[in-house]
């Protein structure tokens, strides 16, 4: 785990959310930044208070693993989809199950698993991507299927809608990206350049840049209007599963199954690495980064500059693995790496803040607890 300083940003590990019994596959944050929704292979969706980390509710209703979640722009509707090929929906404030989004005359939404869900900014449309190679556009209020977008020749892994609601971008296992017009529905622009699955796409707040993550280990930045490749971000990365762009358009987070990388969106500079994993998403104010963790956990990373913290947020407490920001079954090399990075943040010789000494003491105690556990395991 590491932190980075860049134009007033320093994302540090804050807390771990526990509640799922299997891998967390999808994360969504409400537009007011208050609610976090997480989907998991344990067939459930959980709702959390993003500020406190408190678990509010567990939503049941999916027959199989959940792979996609989304919250409507006004925060009133939660949708989820996965390997039962069905999009389920709930009213958030009442936790009430609403009517599913079903294909006409059938009891499913797609012929394959649901891989991604996203609402249009005006929340009139819900877009869904699927293993059946299609994208479907649904009436958010009616649940009516408005259109099916065909063209990809393999699983569509990810979709994103531009801030003005005029374009939809899709990434597919066929190694292509397609840019669709949501007004004319004319033939999409096809963008090629990745050598493996395109697993995630994101659009910058100004609607000019599109980022794509791929199983080929690269993140590519494109001019969304022309399809021109602007930059390739490649630092010997493993297969990228998730990408997210900060609300101010300055930062890009990319995540694989083992790490989260942070980039300057405009220069392509690698700014740092966090000990999280996919999926990854920025909060609406850009001050929080949420990532997956191992063993069904979720990690919260907070920007320490310009943010007032509560006593709970400013301290380090919990079990040794929580303080070090690693998984309970992390190997010694991963724990050592996390400890070194934390020491580089809080050692009094480097950090002169009033809380640094107390935090460094907690970090040292956590590391000693790990070493004691590790030595016992060798005996």
N, C-alpha and C positions, 0 to 999 in steps of 0.2 A: 504494500500500500504506500502511496505517496501523496503529497499535496503539491500544489503549484501556486505560484504568484504570477498573475498576469492582469494588469489594468484593474487592480482592486479585487481580484478573485483569489480565494484560497479555500478550496473545498476540502473539508476534513471529515473523517468518519464521525458520526454522531451516535447512532443507535441501530440496533438490529431488531426487526419485527419478527416475532415467531407466532405461528398459528397453523400454517399449512403442514400437511403430512407428506408432501411430495414436492418435486421441483416446481418453482414458480415460473410460469411460462409467459405471463403477460401482466403489464402494469398500465394503469391509466390514472390521471389526476384530474379532479374537477377544475373548472375554470376559475373558481374562487380560491383554489389552493388549499381547501380545507379537507377534502376527502380523497383518499387513495383507494383504488380498487385493484385487487390482485387476483389473477386466475392461476390455477394450478392443475397439475396432473392428478391431484387427489379428488378431482371432479367438483370442486367448490370454487366460489368467488368470495373473497373477504373484503370488507369495507373497514378502513382505518381512519383515525384522525391523524392527518399528516403532521400536525404541529406537535402533538403529544406522543404519538406512536400508539395510542390506545386502540385496541381492537373493538370495533363497534358492532359488527354483525357478520355472520357467515350466511351466504346465499347458496341454497341448494336448488337443484333443478336440472343440472346437466347429467345425462346418462353415462357420459364417458369423460375423458380428460378435457379440461378447458385449455384452449390455445389462444384465445383472443378476448379482450375486454375493451369497452369504451364507455365513456360518460358523456351525455349530451352537453352541448355548450352551456345551457342554463342549469346543468347539474340535476335535472329532474329524472332523467332516465338512465338506467344502467343496462347495457347489453353484453352478452357473452356468447361465445361459440366455441366449438371444438370438434372432437372426433365423433360426436353423434350426428354431425351434419346439420345441426339445428341452431338457429339464433334465438336465444331466449332473452326476455326483457323484463325489467322490474322498475317500479316507481321507487326512487331512492328514499324519499322521506318516510314513506309508509312501509318500505321493504316488501311491497306487494307485487306478486307475479302478474305480469301483463300478458297480452296475447303474443304468441311467438310470431316470427317473420317466416311464413311458410310459402313455398312455391305453390302456385295455384293447383288445387286438387291433390296435393301431396302433404305428407306429414314431416317434411324436412325442408330446409332452406337451400341446400346445395346437394349435388350428387356426390360430393367429396367433403372432407373435413374443412372446417372454417379456420383459416389461417390468420386473418386480420380483419378488424372492424374499425371504421372511422366515420365520424359525423362531419357533414359540411358545416362551415361556419354559421350559416343561417339556420342550421339544424333541421332543414327540410328533408335532407337526404341522409340515409345511412348507407355507406358502401361496404360491401363484404367481399373478401377474396377467399379463394378456395382451392383445394386440391383437385377440383374438377376442371381446372384450367380457366375458369371464368371469374368475372367480377360482376356483382349484382348491385343495382341501385334500388333502394327501397324507400317508400314514403315514410318518413320518421313518425308522422302522426297516425297514418293509416295502416302501416305495415304492408302496404300494397307494393308488389314488385313492379317497378317502373321500367326497368331496362336491364338486359344482360349484355355485358361487353365481352365479346369473343375475339380471340386473336392469338393469345398465348398458346404455346404447344405443350406446356407442362404446368405444374403447380404454380399458382400465383401466391407468392409468400407475403407480399406487403403492398399496401395502397396508402396514398396520402393525397389530401385535397388541398389545393392552393388557398392562401388566405382570402382571396377574392371570390372563391367558390367556382371559378371558371374552368379549372383544369384538375384532372385526376392523374396521378402518376402511379404506375404499378411496376413491381419487380418480380421476376419469375425464375423458376428453375430452368427455363429454357435459355438462361443467360442474358436475356434482354430486359430493357426498360421500355415501357410504353407511356407516352404522354397523350391523354385523351381530352378532348374538348367536351365539357359538360353542357354546352349550349347548342352546339351543332351536331355532336356525335359523329363527326366525320372520321375517316380513317386515322388512326393514331400515328403520331411520330414514333418511330422505332429507333432506340438508341442501343448500340452495341459497344462492347469494350471489355466486359468482364469475361474471364475464362472459366467461370463456374457459376453456380446458382447466385442470383441476386436475391438476397434474403431480407433486405430492409431498405426502405426509401424514406426520405424526409425532405421537406421544402422549407427554405428560409422564410422568415417573417415578411420580407419584402417581395417574396414570390419570384425572385430572380435566380436563385441557386437551388439545385437539387442535389442531395447527397445520397449515394447508394453504397450499401455494404454488401459484401459478397463472401461466399465460401472460398473464394480464391485468395482470401487474406488481405484484400485491399478495400479502401474506401475511396470512391471517386466523387469528385465535385464537377457538376455539369452546369452549363447555361441552359436553363429549362426551356427557353424560347427557341434556341437554335440547335440544341443537342450537342454543342461543342464541349469537349472535355477541357476543364479548367485546370484541375490538379488531380494527381493520384497520390493518396496517402498510404505509404507502405513502409513500415518499420519492422519487417519480418513478423508480421502479425499472423495469428491463427485465424481460422474462418470467422468472419464477422457475422453475428446473428442479429444485432440491433444497432440502429443509429438514431440520434436525437439532436436537434439544433436548439440552442438556447433562445428564449424569446427576444433577446436584443440582437440576435443574429451574429454574435461574436464568437461563440463557442460551438464545437461539435463534440459530442460524446459517441464513441463507438464501443461496442461490447461484444466479447466472445464468451465461450463457456468458462474462461478462467480469469479474465481481467477486463477492466474498463479503461479506455484510453481517451484522453482529453486533448483537443486540437484547437488551434486558432483557425477559425473557418476561412479567413481571408488569406493568411500566409501559408497555411498548411503545416505550421510548426507543431510538433508534438510537445505538449505542455506538461504532461504527467500521466501517471498510471495509478489506478485505484484497485484495491483488492476486492473487487466485486465481480459480477458476471452479468450476462444478458438475462432479462431485458433491461433497458435503461431509458429513462425519461427525465426531462427537466420539469420543474414546477412552473406554473404560469408567470411567476415573478423572477424566475431564473436563479433564485437564491438557494434552492434545494435540488439536488440530483438524487434520484432514486434508482437503485440497481437491484438485480437479483443477488442472492447469496446461496451458499450451499445448504443442503438438507432442508429445503423448504423455507428458507429465511429470506427477508428483504432487508437491504441496507440503505440507510439514509445518510446522505452526505450534505453538509451545510456549508455555505459560503460564510467564512468568518469575518469578512470585511463589510462594514456598513450594516450589520444586522444585530439587533438587540437580542441577546440570548437570555433564557431563563436560567435559574440556578441548575435545573436539571440538565439543560443543554450544554452548559459551560463546564460541567464536570465529567469525569470519566469514572464509571462505576459498573459493577456487574461481575460476571465470571471472567476468568483470565482471557478466554478466547473472545469475549465480547469487548473487553478493553483493548485488546490487540487488533480487533477487527478481522479475525480469521474464523474459520470453521472449527468446531470442536475436535474434528479428526484431522486437522491440518498437519502436514509433515513438518519436520524440524526446519527444513530449508525455508518453507513458506513463513513459519513463525519467526525465524530469525530475520527474514526480509522485512516483515511487518514491524518488528521491534526496532530495527535500524531506522526505518522510515519515520516512525513515531518519535524516536530519539532525536532525529534531525529537525523535528518540528518543535519539540518541547524542552530540549536540553537547555538549562539556564545560560550556557555559554552562547547559545544561538537565539533563544527566545527570552526576552526580558520582561514579558508580561507578568502581571501579578499572580496569575493562576498557573504559570508554567511549572513552578516547583512542585505544586501539589499534583499536577497531572503527571509529571515525570516520576514522582514517587509511586503513583498508581500503576504506571506503565512498568516500572522496575519490579514491583510486587507481582504483577501479572506474569511477567517473564520468568521470575523466580518460581512461581507456582507451576508454570509449564515445565521448566527444567526439572523440578522435583517429580512431576508426573512422568516425564520422559525417562528419567533415571530409574524410576520404579518399574517402568515397563521393560527395561533392559535386564532387570534382576530376575 
